[in-house]
Structure formats: C-alpha cells, structure tokens
Amino acid sequence: CWLCLVCWVCLGGGVFTEDSEKRLSKLEALEQEVLNMENDSKIQNVLKLFKALSNKNRLLILWLIMNGIRCACEIEHILGLSQSTVSHHINELIEVGVLKIIKSGKWSLVSSEVNVFSEDFFTELIKKI
C-alpha cells in the first residue's frame, strides 16, 4: 500500500529521529484513537462549535458579548445588522452552548455562558492571521 511505502521512506530513510518500531506503534495507537473518536458525541459537539464560529458576524457578536452583557439592539446597532439576523446568530451561538439569554423584565439580554474564550484569545488569533 502507499502508506507502507511512505512509512518505509520516512522511517527507513532517516527522516524521523525516533526508533521506527516505536513510531509505528504510536501510529497504530493513534489510528485506533481516531476510529474511536469518529462517532464520539464530543467530536460532534466540537464540530458544531467550529461551524458556529466560522461566521464573521457570530465571531463579532461573541466578542461583543465577552466584553459585557448586551441587548440585541446594541449588537444590531454596532454591527449594522437587522434584528432577525442578530437573533439568528445569537440562537446559533446559544445552541452550541457559548451564549445564554438572561431575562430582565421584558428585556432579553445576552451573556457568555462560560469564559471558554477570552478577549486575549481573539486578539492573539487576529495577530497571527
């Protein structure tokens, strides 16, 4: 198989410094872990989170809310988005567990569920891009 050829070239040709038997053993263990993870619900949840965060407006909404509890109307104004668009994005972020709604009388405020991400996370990420 092509993988055996690649492994022979890499392992036998001295590309890796560690023992080839040890490396193959690690690869077999990793292969088994991948097979175990494919149907794991945690992986599915992480995929949903990354999908939710793959939208620029949702990232901006999350960043705004991480800087304090927000009313949807504030987000609409700052981002120049319609009420329905902001509502849709907020609901997507709530669904993946990043945001939550806080009822205050007849007002609904949006807060971050947990401090999974920090402002520094976004700042550093943007710097690296």
PyMOL commands that set and color helices and strands:
alter all, ss='L'
color gray80, all
select helices_A, chain A and resi 2-12+20-37+41-53+56-66+72-79+83-95+119-128
alter helices_A, ss='H'
color red, helices_A
select strands_A, chain A and resi 70-71+99-104+107-112
alter strands_A, ss='S'
color yellow, strands_A
deselect
rebuild
show_as cartoon
